[in-house]
Amino acid sequence: MNALTVLASGGDKFEAPGTELFDFPPLFPGGPAWLTKPVFFAVFGALVVCVVFWMAFAKPKLVPRGMQNVGEVGYMFVRDQIARPFLGKNTEQWMPLLLTLFFMVWIWNIFSVVPIIQFPIASHIAFPAVLAIFVYCVKVYLGFKHQGPVKYFTNMIPKGLPLPVYFLLVPIEYLSTFIIAPFTHAVRLFANMFAGHMILAFFSLVGFWFLFEKPTAAGFGIGLVGVVVTILLTAFELLIQFLQAFLFAMLAAMYIQSGLHADH
Amino acid sequence: MIEAASVLAAENNNPLLPHPFELVVGIFSFLVVLIVVGRILVPRLQQTLEERTQAIEGGLERAEQAQKEAQQVLDQYKAQQKAAAVEASNERRKAEEQGAQIIAQAKEQAQVEARRIVENAKAQIEAERQQALQSLRAEIGTLSVELAGRVVGESLEDSARQSRVVDRFLEELEERARTQEQITS
């Protein structure tokens, strides 16, 4: 859809898609400016997650049937692979947050390859930022609550090092924990989705342009390559989408753990 | 204001700057999922998982209990059997003892009876002997007198005299025997 609009205004020369891929007009003409495609599908993704888990866990049975089986596989995956390695015996308590984070991010990412939607919600940095800021707040709150307002800051610094080292280490440690960590938490997800969408758009546009828009004998091969690479990259993106959701939830678990207990 | 900011963001076209309305929508959808999935659904599932664990553990426990009970019953049964066996052997021994006692008693009785019979027989024999002796004494007298009469050739008709002679002879004999007894005693 987006590619078509780009093509319509593209003229005769092939132009690679740029950041304009990520700008959307209001969903319908005359609608509110904030109601754009990413906004709409962000809410839609949240609803999908709610509905799927409602179908699975609304009335959970001792012997699972149908959707409950699927839901339990998801729950077990998040619990055993993401939460437990970091949180140990506190796992159950943090499952609501981690399950929400993982499936929210994953469904937003999957939208990247769902026909008609074809846009990764997390490639608009506001969405990963909201999640990362929330996790950051939880982390700092837990640190104050469980380690104390002073201890939280002193626990972070390893003890028994030569004095000069601390001049270097203390600023780095605080910078990384309080500024860089939440930033990279959000940007890692955002950048992966952003770049993935850009690459997919580029190759699909190559295919579309050289096979349909301006079919020429010379361009036929290039167009074919574009289509094949698009298919391969779509498969690759599926992996990346899952991996980034996994990583996002895993880092959240790690940050929560760092608030609950001192690392060093 | 939101509109102005979004226009600004669109104009700047900087993908690293979040659109304010998207922040609002993002936190809204996140909170919706957190409440519906996290607050409502996950606790239900956790409870179910807990119940499942307990059901499985409870089942195992019940099986263990049943096994224990079975073992107990078996032990009880074995103990009873053992007690019964001991009792039986006791009974047998008692019976044997009783049997032996009865046999011994019977033996004793038989011996007593036998002795009594023997004594009776002895007494009877003695009595008969006495009787025989008595009759013999009379007969020997007659016979010896007759014999003596024949030997002497002299007829001793007078029976009174005869018996007197015989008695005298016997008395002499008894006298002799008595004096002999007196000497020996």
Interface residues (C-beta under 8 A of the other chain):
Chain A: T19 E20 F22 D23 A33 W34 P38 V39 A42 V43 G45 A46 L47 V49 C50 F53 W54 A56 F57 A58 K59 P60 K61 L62 G71 E72 Y75 E92 M95 P96 L97 L99 T100 F103 M104 S123 H124 I125 A126 F127 A129 V130 L131 F134 V187 F190 F194
Chain B: I2 E3 S6 V7 A10 N13 P15 L16 L17 P18 H19 P20 F21 E22 L23 V25 G26 I27 F28 S29 F30 V32 V33 L34 V36 V37 G38 R39 L41 V42 P43 R44 L45 Q46 Q47 T48 E51 R52 A55
